[in-house]
Structures are given as structure tokens and as C-alpha cells.
């Protein structure tokens, strides 16, 4: 579909399908609308609480035993801290977030992220935690909610700088294992808890599917590997009738493995970065 840019609404005339889990106030959809795009919401996955909170509740009761609490998504922050509200009786450990969006979600709960990697992906988060331990800067001062104080450690040049550290990963029921694997390989004791579940949507909205088949959708956003796989299963070859915008090289790589080359990829792995990529690669 051809469209022309105009003033403050450079995506006016473009139709973008946002595929994140259902959220009427989705921030990506809001950003795209502000740029002038017509946005259709077609979730590819569904986010829900875990079937059993027992392991989560046990971890909440033992939070003071951990050196780090690590979040790899804003959904993880939301579900975990909502669960914490009435159960938290021990101080928080230091908190790490995979990116700025996750850190912003922490801030909504009154928590500050002590560590956010410069590159918003699991490998960079693992490296940041490993480097922090090797440098030995434990940090001082509270973390907004009863955070511990720690004395500086000597520089650790061993191949296992995380030996003696206990790390709690709050995560989804599915996703890459690279974060836990790299932390464990560096000597950490890593506990993982499922704080929310992600499942594929079984079928798309019939009207939106018809729009895609008719070539009336210009862009489709792809913000995770799970969404990439679900979209291919739901729409098949009709995905080729629109341009795909990937939030990161990891997600873009999954799309390529599935036979779909993204037309745009975010330089910064955030929702704002994804919107900027769509704008950059849209025709004038």
C-alpha cells in the first residue's frame, strides 16, 4: 500500500499490525498511532499467570538468600511484583533488568534497576552480571525497597567470577536458555521460576486475516521469537504480503530460519526502536 509522509504524522496512510499480547493501551500501538499509522491489533501470543504459584511463593519467601533478582521482560516484572505485594517479608536483593522497558516497569513498582546492559539482550545481560562480579563492585545504598548494602570485593580474575553468587531468574515458561546457561557456566547458583506463561494464539481474527490476504496491511511487528513462530503458523505465506519489522537480530534470525526476511530491524532493541525502524524503512 502506497502512502506519503506528512509533517508530524509521517506514517499517515500506512497500516501496521501489532502482534504483541492483547493490551488495548499497548505502548507500541500508541507510538505508531502518534506517527500517523492505522494500527490493527492481532495478538500472536497470550500472556497469563502460571498454573501453580507455589515455586514463586517459595522464592519470594527466600529473596534475602539471593544476590541478584533478574528480569528478562516487563511481563516478568509485572507478574512477579504483583505477586510480591502481599507476601514480601524479606529485603530485595539487587535487581537486574534486560532493557530500558523492563527497567521502566520496575520503576512503576518503586524499584530501581541496579544493572541494565547497554545492549538489550540476554547475552549482554549475562556479560554485565559476570563483569560486575569480576570487577567486584558490590554496590552501596538501598534499592528503593529495603535493598542491602554491600562492601567492595577484590578483583576476581578466575574463570568462574560468579562462584558463591545466588541468582534468581523470573521468567516465562518458554524462551531461550542462554542467560541461565552463561551464568551457571560462570559459577553462579541459578534458580529459575516461571512467573507468567506465554502460549500461541490458535487462530487470527477473520477480518484482519482478510486484510492481510488482500494486501491492505503494510507492516507487521515482530517483538519476540515466540511471536515470530506463532505468526508463521497462523498466517503462512500470507505474511509475505506485508513487510516484517523485527525488534532484534535474535528475532530476525528466527524469522529468517522460518523463511521470512524482515524488511526492518530495530537498531535499539526497544518498542521505540522498532517504531523508528518502521519509519526509517517506510517509503517516502
PyMOL commands that set and color helices and strands:
alter all, ss='L'
color gray80, all
select helices_A, chain A and resi 27-34+54-61+63-65+74-84+100-108+122-135+178-185+206-213+225-241+249-257+271-280
alter helices_A, ss='H'
color red, helices_A
select strands_A, chain A and resi 15-18+38-41+45-48+68-71+94-97+115-116+166-172+189-200+219-222+243-246+264-265
alter strands_A, ss='S'
color yellow, strands_A
deselect
rebuild
show_as cartoon
